[in-house]
Amino acid sequence: MDVLERIDELRRRRGWSVNNLAMEAMLTQSTLNNLYVRKAEPKLSTLRAICGAFGITLAEFFRYEELPQGGEETDELLRRVESLSPEQKRALLEFLRASEKK
């Protein structure tokens, strides 16, 4: 999966249009449209802004390709976790860790 495909995947998971992503990343819509028209990879600063809009780090953005693909339930869990706030993610992680100990 290339960088633009990954951006599209994350955008679609959230139900965002290119315009929504531009607003969330505080980029112009023309900046994002130019990436798609040229099929070019974004500059690092642009990719950082996009990752910020998705609430992920650059490492998380690229690490995804290394993760095994799951079934429908795994995909749904990932989509739901991605939409959580940082506080909710921490609470969920604490819950999962506590569940493993039992």
C-alpha positions in Angstrom: 0.0 0.0 0.0 1.4 3.4 -0.9 1.2 6.6 1.0 -1.8 8.0 -0.9 -3.7 4.7 -0.5 -3.0 4.7 3.2 -4.3 8.3 3.5 -7.4 7.3 1.5 -8.0 4.2 3.7 -7.8 6.3 6.9 -10.0 9.0 5.4 -12.6 6.5 4.3 -12.7 4.8 7.7 -13.7 8.1 9.2 -16.2 8.9 6.5 -14.2 12.0 5.6 -14.1 13.7 2.2 -10.8 15.2 1.0 -12.2 18.5 2.1 -12.9 17.2 5.6 -9.3 15.9 5.8 -8.0 19.3 4.6 -9.9 21.1 7.3 -8.9 18.7 10.0 -5.2 18.8 8.9 -5.4 22.6 8.5 -4.2 22.3 4.8 -5.8 23.7 1.7 -8.0 21.5 -0.3 -5.8 22.3 -3.3 -2.8 20.9 -1.5 -4.5 17.5 -1.1 -6.0 17.6 -4.6 -2.6 18.2 -6.1 -1.2 15.1 -4.4 -3.9 13.0 -6.0 -3.7 14.6 -9.4 0.1 14.2 -9.5 0.0 10.9 -7.7 2.8 12.3 -5.6 3.8 11.5 -2.0 3.3 14.4 0.3 6.1 16.4 1.9 7.0 15.4 5.4 5.3 18.5 6.9 2.1 17.7 5.0 2.2 14.1 6.1 2.7 15.2 9.7 -0.4 17.5 9.4 -2.4 14.6 8.0 -1.3 12.2 10.7 -2.2 14.9 13.3 -5.7 15.1 11.8 -6.0 11.3 12.1 -4.6 11.4 15.7 -1.7 9.1 14.8 2.0 9.4 14.7 4.1 9.0 11.6 5.3 5.7 13.0 1.7 4.5 13.4 1.0 5.6 9.8 3.8 3.5 8.4 3.6 0.6 10.9 0.2 -0.3 9.7 1.5 -2.1 6.6 3.4 -4.4 8.8 0.4 -5.5 10.8 -1.4 -8.6 9.8 -4.8 -8.0 8.3 -7.7 -9.3 10.4 -11.3 -10.2 9.7 -14.3 -8.0 9.7 -14.5 -7.9 13.5 -10.8 -6.9 13.8 -11.3 -4.2 11.1 -14.3 -2.9 13.0 -12.4 -2.9 16.3 -9.6 -0.9 14.7 -12.0 1.6 13.2 -13.7 2.1 16.5 -10.4 2.5 18.4 -9.1 5.0 15.9 -12.1 7.3 16.6 -11.5 7.3 20.4 -9.9 10.2 22.2 -6.5 9.7 23.8 -8.1 9.4 27.2 -10.6 6.8 25.9 -7.7 4.8 24.3 -5.8 4.8 27.6 -9.0 3.6 29.5 -9.6 0.9 26.9 -6.0 -0.2 27.2 -6.2 -0.4 31.0 -9.4 -2.4 30.7 -7.8 -4.9 28.3 -4.7 -5.2 30.5 -6.9 -5.9 33.5 -8.9 -8.5 31.6 -5.7 -10.4 30.7 -4.8 -10.8 34.4 -8.0 -12.7 35.2 
